[in-house]
């Protein structure tokens, strides 16, 4: 049972001092008049003394009231009403033992409701820190039980019943008493007071506040009101306040997320309009496209900031949810060990995943094997030629990979990038060169150099850090078994990553369209389309070929010296490859794709009506002609493939057949 307030704050003594003593004593004006007339018919002088005693008691002249009630008792000992009222006066003076004796005497003389109420009041009027003895508690419960069962009892006598429930610490009795008061005397001060006591004991602060204000309106003295209000503020748990604050923060946070989503969608739509806008005769980001780039940069930067602002909120929700679940199990008296362990593990794994995501750092590794362009002068010449055509600094290094990669990047810190001293890199997959002509190759290089010219590869470190942090957090949650629907951190990772990706990839799609313009103006829309079609087709063909070849050599224990010239026994299905290429060319991108659809890119570059201004005299030469030793490069990359398979799967593929 919850603890009911004891007589040290919201006490019976406060009731007596503040809530009309006559009411608490069970004395009603008509009742007093009736018993006075009864006494007058017997003894006129005793009746006059009784009236004077009542008046002295009401004006708090307790000593005079004691003297006069004693005089009435001396003249008319059988008039038990004077005995009961003298009991009340002595109780209010703190003379509890004498008071109890007189009230028991009155009840012995006549077992009336008023005498029972009087004895109850005397029993439950306790000094601060005092409690009922066991016999007194039993006596109080017996008297209170009689009053509860008595039908037709005057409602003005019920406050003593509520007072008794406090003294005996019986919450159920108090609850029944308050409900009865609210039904029979809804506007009385005592009703609101005891409703306040009940609310305090049950922790129902909505009821507490309502009852306290009603009591004040009903005449509760201001000093008592302030005292009770202070107790409410002291007793009110901090949790509801924090929940209200947390609810506001959560609402604002969710609105912010929604705003980011809406802005990202609007920018994506605007980017499509900008892509179709007639440009100047270059790929420079000016006009609507330039404004959109700046808007994307600002929104992307704010998204990164928003991510870090969100982390404390997510952690607070996870800890509160996990702790609340555990506390709930404990409060119901049953502790399901498995569920408690799951909640604790989810919280700990989430905390670790978040901390780990903050401290993860990408290693600055070479994106491939560095190619010595000094040994391939024609390649170096083409790289410089295309850079001059675009009007930007050429790449510093070329890194070759086994696949069909074709991209550029800048390495070095932000300060180096701002100074123009960063390392510009071209990542070139050996697998993409098969069948590529030099004209389309130059156009694709011009597209990549367009990214340099538009500063797409400079900066962006903040966004990359956030994206890496999100991915690390998601992987850590999944690895720790915390990637579940009941983990708020998992909701956040999924939701925020989609919003962040929508914004960042929308910016990337706009960058691709602008870089395409550079390629078209430099070497013509036709050459760019041929180059992009080739890159898409080679990616599909090489994946199919390498998959079949590697499966065959691993299963058959065969050697692999050159992956690119190896002919698998099982030929690839040409119809399937052709269909896959056609599907890739016409595929519509999702909001999370970094590139527009190839079909849209072809449409946009042809709309530029750009024949190209660069040197295309060698357009039909094979791109492999830029390298001195094709076979050596292919074998070099095949070695890398074998090394990667051995490291990842523990399978060693020999280069040559074993004698």
N, C-alpha and C positions, 0 to 999 in steps of 0.2 A: 504494500500500500504506500502511496506517496505520502510524504510528510506534510502535515497540516501546520499552518503557522501557529506558533506558541505565543503566550501572553507576554511578548517582549517588544513586538512591533505593532502588529495588527491585532491588538489584544482585546480581551474582554474589558479591560479597564478603559481602553479607548472607546469602546462601545458605550460603556456607562457614562463616560465624560461627554461624549459627543452625540449620542443618539437618543436623547430624551429619556431620562431615568424612569419616568413614570411608565413608559411603555415597556421597558425591560423588566420592571417589577411586576408587570401584569396588571397595572392599575389604570383603568379607564375612567373617564370622568363620570359617566353614568353609573358605573359600578361603585365608584367612590361615594357618589351621592346616595345611592341606595343603602349601602352599609352604614353610612353616617346617620341616615334617618332611622335605621333599625336601632342604632346605639342611642339616638336621641329619645326614642320612645321608652328607653330603659333609664337613661341617666343623661340629663340635659348638660350637666357640667362636663361629663366625660366626652360627650359629643363635641362640645366646644373645644376641649383640649385636643381632641382628635383632628379637628379642622385646622387648628393652629399648628399641630405637628406636621400635617401634610404640607401646609404652606411653607414651614421652615425647611422641610426636606426638599421641596421644589426649588427653593432659592439657595440650596446648598449650605444651609446653616444646620449642619449635621448634629452638632452638639445640642442645639436647642431642640431639634427634632427628637433626638434620643431622650432628652429629659421629658418632653411632653408625651411621647409614646409610653415611657415608663409610668408616667402619672395615670394614663388611661388604663394600663395593665393593673396598676394598684387598685383603681376604683372598680374595674370590671375584668377580673382575671379570665373569665370565660370568653371575652371578646378577642378571639384568636387573630383577627385582622390586624390589631395593634401589635401583637406578637410577631407576626410575619413582617410587618413594615419595620419594626424595630430591628429584626434580623437583617433586612436590606440595608438599613442605615449603618449598622455595625460592620457589615461586609464592605461597604464603601469606605469605611475608615480603616480597613485592613485588619479588623479584629475578627479573623475568620473563625476561630474556635468558638467564641461567644455567639457569633452569628449562626453557625451550624446548630448549636444547641437550641437556640430560639426557634429556628425554622423546623427542626425536628419536633419540637414541642407543639408548634402550630399544626403540623401534619398529624401528630398524634391526637390532637384535639378534634380535627376534622379533615378527612382525606379528600379535600376539594382540589379541583384543578389548580386554583390559585396557590394553594399551599404547596402542591407539588412543584409548580413553576418557581415559587420562592425558594424552596430548598435546592432545586437545580441551580438556580442563579448563585446561591451562596456557595454551593459545592464547586462551581466552575469559575468563581471569581478568585483567581490565583495571583499571588505575587510573582514578579519576574523570576524565572528560573525554577519555580516550584512546579511539581506535578502531583496529580491525584495519587493517593495510595491505592492499593489494590481493592480494599473494601469500599473506599469512596468511589472508585471507578465502577465497581459492580452496582453500587447504590445509584449512581448517576445513570448508568445504562438501564436499570430497572425503571426508574422514573421516566426516562426519555422514551422507553418502549411503550409505557402506558400512554404518554402524550401522543406518540405517533399513531396509536391504534384508536385514539379517541376521536370520534366523529363530531363535527360541529364545534370544535374548540375555536375560541375566538382567535382569528389570525394574528391579532396584536400580541399574542402570547408565544407565537412560533419562533421569534428570534432567539429566545432562550434555548429552544431545542437545537437550533443551529450552533449556538454558543457551546452547547454541551458536546456536539459532535467534534468541535475543535479541541475541547479539553480532553476528550477520550481518544482523539486521533482516529475517528471513524469516518473515512471519506465517503463511504456509501450512505451513511446517515446524513452527512452534510449535503450530498447530492440530492437525496430525497427531500430534505428540508427546503433547499433552495428552489427546487421545482414546485414545491407546494406554495412557497412564498410568491413565486412568479405567477402562479395561477390565482392566488387569493388576494395578494396585496402587491400588484405589479408596480405601483408608483411609489411605494414607501422607500424611505432612505435605507432602512435595514435590509430590504430585499436586494438593493443594488450592492450594499456593502458585502453581504454574504455571497452574492454572485461573484464579486471580486475575489473573495477568499477562495472560493471553489476554483475559479479560473487560475489563480496563482498556484494552487496545489496541483492542478492538472497540467500546468504549462500552456494553457490556452490563452495566449496573450491578446488575441482578438476580442475574446469575451472580457478579459481583464480591462482593456482600454474602454470598451463600451460601457461596462458596469461602473467604472470609475467616473466617467463623464456624467452618467445619469445620476450617480450619487451626489456629485457636485451640484448638479442642477436641482436636486431634491433638497439641498440645504446642508450638505456636508461642510463643516468649517474649513476655511481655506488652509489653515496650518495642518489640519489632519489630511486634507487632500494632497498637499505638497509632500507630506511624509509618506503617504501611500504611493504617490507617483515616483518618489525616489526609490522606494522598494521595488517597484516595477522595473525601473531602469536598471537597477542592480541585479535583479533576478533574470531579466531577459537574456537569453543566451546570445552569444555573439554570432552563432551560426546563421540565424535568419537575416541578420544585417549583411553578413558576408554573402549569403545567397542572393539577396537583392542586388548588392553591388556586382556580384558575379553574373547575375542575369543581365544587367545592363551592359557589362563589358562583353558578355557573350553575344548579345543582340547587336551591339555596334560592330563586333568582329564579324559576325555573319553577314551583316549589311555590307561591310567592306569586301568580303569575299564575293558577294553577289555583284558588287560594283565592278570588281576586277573582271569577273566573267562577262558582264554586259559590255564593258569597255573593250575587252578583247574581241568580242563578237562584232562590235561596231567597227573596230579598226580593220578586222578581216574583210568586212564588206567594203569598206572604203579603199582597201588595198586593191581589190578587184577593179574598182572604178579607176584608180590611179594607173593600174597596169594598162588599161585601154585608152588612157588619155594620150593624145598626140604629143610626143616628146620633142625636145630639141634634138639636134643631130649628134647626140652622144648618149651615153648611159648615165650621165651625172644625175644625182638625186636632187632635182630642183622642182619648183612648182608644188603641185599636190603631192607628188611622190616624196619630195624632200620634207614637206610638212609632216607627212605620215611617218617617215623615218624618225623624225625628232619626237613625234608623239609616242611611237613604239618604244624609243629609247627611254623616255620618261616613265611610261607605264611599266616597262620591264624593270627599271631601277626600283620603282615603288613596290613592285611585286616582290623583289628580293628583300627589301626592308620589311615588308609585311610578313614575309616568311619568318624572319627572326623575331618580330613582335608577337607572332602567333605561338612560338614555342613555349613561353611561360604559361600561356593560357591552356595549351594542350596538356602540358605536364600537370597543371593544377587540376584539370578535369580528370585525368587518369588517376592521380593520387587520391582525389576526393571520391571518385567512383569506386576505386578498389578499397580504400579505407572504409567508405560507407557500407560497402557490401559485407566486409568483415565485421564491422560494428553491428550491422543488422543481424548477422548470424548470432553474435554474442548476446544481443539484447533479447532475442526470442528464446534464449535458454538452451538452444541446441546448436552445436557447432559441427557442421558437416566438414570434416577434415579435408576431404578432397576439394570441395569448392573453395575453402579458405586458401588452400595451397595454390589452386589455380589463380585466384585473385592476386595473391602475393607474387606469384611468378610473373603474371602479366605485367604488374606494376614495375617489378624489378627489371624485367627484360626491356620494357619500354624506356625506362630511365637510362639503361645502358645503351640502347639503340640511339636515343637522342644525343647523349654525350658523345658517343662514337662518331655520329654524323658531323659533329662540330669540329672534331679534331682530325678528320680524315684529310689527307693531303695527297694530291695526285703527283706521282713521280714524273719528273721531266725526262722521259725516255725518248729516244729517237723513234719516229713513227714508222720506220722501216730501216732498210740497209742503205747507208749513204753511198750514192753513186759518184764516182770521181768524174765530174763533167769535163775535166781537162783531158781525159782520155777519150772523150766523145765530142770532138769540136763541133760537129754539125748540130748536135743536140744543144750545145751551149749557144750556138749562133741563132738557132730558132727561138730559144728562150729569150735571148736579148732582142731579137727582131720583134717578137710579139709584144714584149714589154714596151719597146719604143713606139709601136703602133698605138698602144693604149695610152702611152704617156705616163708610165709609172716605173718604179724601180724593179728590175728583174729579180727572180728568185735567187737566193744565195746557194741553196743546196737542193738536190733532188734525192728523194728517198724512194727506193723501189720496194715493192711488196709482191707476194706471189699471186695476188688476186687481180681484181679489175678496178682497183681504186683509181680515182683521178680527182684530186682536190688540192687546195692550198691551205696553209696555216701560217701563223706567225708565232715564233717562240721568243720568250723573254718577258720580263716584267712590264708593267704598265708604263713605267718611266722610259724604258728602252723603246717601247712602241711609240710613245709620244715624241721622242727624239728622232724617230725614224731609224733607229739603230737595231731594231729587232732582226732576228733571223727569219727570212722569208723562205718557206719550204714548199716544194711541190712534191706531192705524194703520188707516185705513178705505179700502178699495178701492171706487171709484165703481161698478165693475161688479157689486158684490154687492147694491146697493140696488134694482135692477130687480125689482119685484114684491114686495118685502119689506114686511110690515105692521109697524106700530109696536109692537104687543105682542110679537111674536117678536124684534123688534130690541132692545127693552128687556131681554128675557130673555138674549139673547146678550151685551149689554153687562153685565148682572149677572154672567154667567159670567166675563167679563174682569175686572171689578172684584173678583170673588172671588179672583183671582190676587193682586191688590194686598192684599186683606185678609189672605190667608194668607202674605204675604211671599214669594210664589213668584218675583217679579221682582226682589227685593232681593238683593244678594249674587250668588253664583254666578259671579263674575268669574273665579275660579281655574279652574273647570271650562271656561269659555268660552275662556280663554287656552290651556289644554291641548288642547282640541278644535281650535282654530285652528292650534296648533303642529303637531298630527298631520296635519291636512289640508295644511298648507303643506309639510311634509316629504314627504308622499306625492306631491303635485303636482310638487315639485322632483325627486324620484327619477324620476318618469315622464318629465318633460321632459328630464332628462339621460340617459335610456336606462338607468337603473340599477334600474328596477322589474322585476327578473328573479327567477326562482325560486332562483338561486344567490347572491342578495344577502341576507344575514341581516337587514339593516336593513329590507328590504321585507317579510320575514316578520313582523318586529316591528310595523311600521306596520299591516299587515293584521290581525294577531292582536290587538294591544292596542287598536286602534280598535274592533274588534267587542266586546271585553270592556267597554271604556269606554262605548261606545254602549249596550250592554245595560243597564249600571247607570244611566247618566244618563237614558235613555229610560224605564226602569222607574220612576224617580222622577217623570218628567214625566207618565206615565200616571196615577200616583196623584194628582198635582196636578190633573189634568183632572177626575178623578172628584169630588174635593172642591170644585172650582170649579163643577161642574155642580150640586152640592147648593145652593150659594148661589143659583144661577139659579132652581132649582125652588122653593125656599122663598120667594124674593122675588116671582116672577111666575108660578109654576105650572109643573108638569112638561109640560103640554100646550103652553104657549107656547114653552118651551125646545126641545121636540122640533120644533115647526114652524120655529123659527129655525134650528136646526142642519140640518134637512133642506133648508131654503132655501139656506143657505150652501154645502152640498155640491152641490146641483143647479146653482146659479148658477156655481160654479167650472167645472163641466163644460160648461155651455151657453156661458158666455162664452169659454172656451178654443176651443170649436168655432167659434163665431161670429167671433171676432177672427182666428183662423187663416184662415178662408175669406175674410174681408173683406180682410185685408192681402195675401193671395196675389193676389186679384183686382185690387186697386188697383196693386200693384207690377208685375204682369205686363201690365196694360192701360194703365199710365201714367195712371191716373185720380187725381183729387184726393180728399182725405179730410179733411173738415171736422169730422165727428162720427162717431167709430168706433162709438158705441153705437146710433146710429140708422141707420147705413148698412145697406142691404139688399143682400146679395150676390145676383148673378143665380142662382148655383147654391145652392139651398136645402140646409140641413143635413138629414140623415136623422133624422127624429124618433124612429123606432124604435131607432136606434143610440144616440141620446142617452138615451132612456128606459132602455134596457138598461144603459148605462154608469152611470146614476144608481142603478139598483137594485143593481148589482154593488158600487158604492162603499158603499152603505148596509149591505150584509150582509157585506162583506169582513172576514175575520178578520185582526187585526194580527199582525205578526211580533214577535219579542222586540226588534227594533230600531226599532219605530214609537213615536212620541212620544204618540200618542193611542190610547185603547181603541177598539174597533169602535163605530160609531154605534149598532148594534143593542143592544150591551151598555149603552151610555150611556142609551139610551131606557128599557131595562128597569130600570136602577138608579134613574133619577129617578122613574119611575112607581111604583116600590116605596116611595117616600118618602110617597106619599099627601099631596102638598103642593099645595093649590089656589093658593097664592100670596097674598101680602099687599099687593103694590104696587098702584099706581093703573093700572087697565086700561081706564079709560073711553074712551081713544082707541086701543084696541088694534087696531082695524081700519082706522085711517088709514094712508095710504101713508107709508113712511119718507122718501120724497122730500119730503114736506111740511115736513120739518125744515129744508130749505134754500130760500133765496130764489130762486135762479136755477139750475135744473137744467141747462138748455142751456149756460150759461156754464161750469159745472163740467165737463160732459162734453167741451166743446171744449178746455178747459184741459188735461184729461188726454189728449185726442187729440193735442194739440201735443206733450206729453211722449212719446207713443208714436212720433210722427214723428221727434223728436229722437233717441230711443234707436236707432231703425232706422238713421238717418243715421250716428250715431256708431259703431254696431257693424258695419254692412254697407256704408256708403257710398252708400246708396240714399236719394235725396231725394224724398219724397212731397209734392206741393203741397197746400196747404190748399184753394185754390179753383181752378177750371178756368182755364187760361190763355186770355185773349181771342183 
